[in-house]
Amino acid sequence: MVTGNIASSLVGITVRASVLHGSPRKNGNSDTLTERFLEGLQQTGPHEITHFHLNEMEISPCQGCLACSAAPEHKCRIDDDMQQVYSAYTKSDLIVWATPMYWGYLTAQMKLAQDRMEALAWEGFGDKTFAVLMTYRHHYESAANMFRRIAPHFNIDLHILECCTYDKETGKDVPIEDIPEKQREAYDLGERLGLTSSSS
Ligand SMILES: Cc1cc2nc3c(=O)[nH]c(=O)nc-3n(C[C@H](O)[C@H](O)[C@H](O)COP(=O)(O)O)c2cc1C
């Protein structure tokens, strides 16, 4: 976990953001898209941003015991790095899901964390803004639709930005550095959410 307090000048409200990095490729496409997003966000700070590089964390799969349903504060009984995510999550206004598409869904690292969020679902996800930043080669809808399906149920303020990192004509991957328009979109989305996501 890396915690940073980013100071900037435009507005002066504080957004507390938890960023879940789902790719095992640190500084890969989804991380780079997220970096631009956070640059936009930090124009409207000061903001508190906590990063979780899930690939580097010890997070066990949900055991489906549902002990969290009856536990005080719905605490998950598994004592691993997910506890850091729980603490940051409850204080956050904005949750950033940064992930590539893997086999039509989120990466395994992200899915592990997502399943463990069952412990948070008892209190609902209302009042949170979700920014889903996804990179992909061929399709993203199957993962995007999961977020679209749960958003109204949990009253989530949902924003999805997808970026194709593949050129169908050449059959080659395109590094996200070569897709400036999507980087700009990410920056703009970050800036917009920086102005609207704070509960303080
Ligand atoms: C194991 C694996 C599975 C993948 N599955 C899909 C997929 O189902 N759909 C798709 O559009 N892209 C798929 N991709 C491509 C990645 O989503 C894409 O290259 C992405 O930009 C990588 O992001 P990253 O650099 O942040 O890891 C897959 C890549 C890998 C390594």
The ligand as an SDF file (V2000), in Angstrom:
LIG
                    3D

 31 33  0  0  0  0  0  0  0  0999 V2000
   -4.1630  -13.5770  -19.7590 C   0  0  0  0  0  0  0  0  0  0  0  0
   -4.7230  -12.4600  -20.6110 C   0  0  0  0  0  0  0  0  0  0  0  0
   -6.0690  -12.4980  -20.9490 C   0  0  0  0  0  0  0  0  0  0  0  0
   -6.6200  -11.4820  -21.7200 C   0  0  0  0  0  0  0  0  0  0  0  0
   -7.9490  -11.5310  -22.0180 N   0  0  0  0  0  0  0  0  0  0  0  0
   -8.5240  -10.5300  -22.7450 C   0  0  0  0  0  0  0  0  0  0  0  0
   -9.9200  -10.5550  -23.0370 C   0  0  0  0  0  0  0  0  0  0  0  0
  -10.6420  -11.4550  -22.6510 O   0  0  0  0  0  0  0  0  0  0  0  0
  -10.4190   -9.5390  -23.7720 N   0  0  0  0  0  0  0  0  0  0  0  0
   -9.6690   -8.5070  -24.2430 C   0  0  0  0  0  0  0  0  0  0  0  0
  -10.2020   -7.6220  -24.8930 O   0  0  0  0  0  0  0  0  0  0  0  0
   -8.3420   -8.4350  -23.9370 N   0  0  0  0  0  0  0  0  0  0  0  0
   -7.7480   -9.4200  -23.2010 C   0  0  0  0  0  0  0  0  0  0  0  0
   -6.4040   -9.3540  -22.8860 N   0  0  0  0  0  0  0  0  0  0  0  0
   -5.6270   -8.1650  -23.3150 C   0  0  0  0  0  0  0  0  0  0  0  0
   -5.4190   -7.1360  -22.1840 C   0  0  0  0  0  0  0  0  0  0  0  0
   -6.6290   -6.8240  -21.5460 O   0  0  0  0  0  0  0  0  0  0  0  0
   -4.8130   -5.8390  -22.7480 C   0  0  0  0  0  0  0  0  0  0  0  0
   -3.6050   -6.1290  -23.4060 O   0  0  0  0  0  0  0  0  0  0  0  0
   -4.6070   -4.7770  -21.7010 C   0  0  0  0  0  0  0  0  0  0  0  0
   -4.3800   -3.5190  -22.3250 O   0  0  0  0  0  0  0  0  0  0  0  0
   -3.4320   -5.0550  -20.7690 C   0  0  0  0  0  0  0  0  0  0  0  0
   -3.4230   -4.0810  -19.7480 O   0  0  0  0  0  0  0  0  0  0  0  0
   -2.2250   -3.9420  -18.6750 P   0  0  0  0  0  0  0  0  0  0  0  0
   -1.0290   -3.4750  -19.4540 O   0  0  0  0  0  0  0  0  0  0  0  0
   -2.6890   -2.9330  -17.6880 O   0  0  0  0  0  0  0  0  0  0  0  0
   -2.0300   -5.2820  -18.0640 O   0  0  0  0  0  0  0  0  0  0  0  0
   -5.8190  -10.3670  -22.1450 C   0  0  0  0  0  0  0  0  0  0  0  0
   -4.4540  -10.3570  -21.8010 C   0  0  0  0  0  0  0  0  0  0  0  0
   -3.9100  -11.3890  -21.0430 C   0  0  0  0  0  0  0  0  0  0  0  0
   -2.4390  -11.3350  -20.6640 C   0  0  0  0  0  0  0  0  0  0  0  0
  1  2  1  0
  2  3  1  0
  2 30  2  0
  3  4  2  0
  4  5  1  0
  4 28  1  0
  5  6  2  0
  6  7  1  0
  6 13  1  0
  7  8  2  0
  7  9  1  0
  9 10  1  0
 10 11  2  0
 10 12  1  0
 12 13  2  0
 13 14  1  0
 14 15  1  0
 14 28  1  0
 15 16  1  0
 16 17  1  0
 16 18  1  0
 18 19  1  0
 18 20  1  0
 20 21  1  0
 20 22  1  0
 22 23  1  0
 23 24  1  0
 24 25  2  0
 24 26  1  0
 24 27  1  0
 28 29  2  0
 29 30  1  0
 30 31  1  0
M  END
$$$$
